[in-house]
Amino acid sequence: MKRVITAQDVPAAGELRIPIGTLVTPSAREVAQGRGVRIVELPEDQLSALAPPEKTVAMGADHGGYLLKEALKPILEGLGLEVRDVGVYDEKPADYPDVALKVAELVASGAAARGVVIDGAGIGSCIAANKVPGIRAALCYDKASARNGREHNDSNVLTLGARLLTQTQAEEVLRTWMATPFAGGRHQARVQKILDIERKYLRKDPS
């Protein structure tokens, strides 16, 4: 019996990976399109071999960052990581907050250990991603800032400005950011203060 995917099965962001031959209802496809979720059909053996969250990087870009996103994806894959590409998939105009939210939600939920968002300057995506509880997004523009963002701030989302960096510079930033561990120690107490601020201003559930 074939599995049936309904609108309730569509995630909030990213990709919906299903076995080849799965039935997808028209309403599920409509919801997926509205959320920017790609439906990807894969053989059963590939579905069972999906990378764990610690080996998964969520990645997204608006129209200004699309080409750089496509250029950087192989870098991450070459590091043995699985890329969860949340879009965009072409250079049609798109709003960076939408993309940043999708990446941030995947990281905050634990589905991906880290995230990368690219827009024209990287600033707007950084601001948007940091609105999601649990996210520490860092706009990095050279190896020093990438190293600092990981060592001192334990950033879990990297934002890049496609119009401010060459592809080579962006690759250097990405590789450095991915390779640098959080230093802990005195920095842990400071990151904890960031978390305390976040908790202080979280809206309480009205229910």
Beta strands, then each sheet from edge to edge (+ up, - down):
strand 1: 4-5
strand 2: 15-19
strand 3: 23-24
strand 4: 38-42
strand 5: 56-61
strand 6: 82-85
strand 7: 114-119
strand 8: 137-139
strand 9: 157-161
sheet 1: 1+ 3+
sheet 2: 2+ 4+
sheet 3: 6+ 5+ 7+ 9+ 8+
end
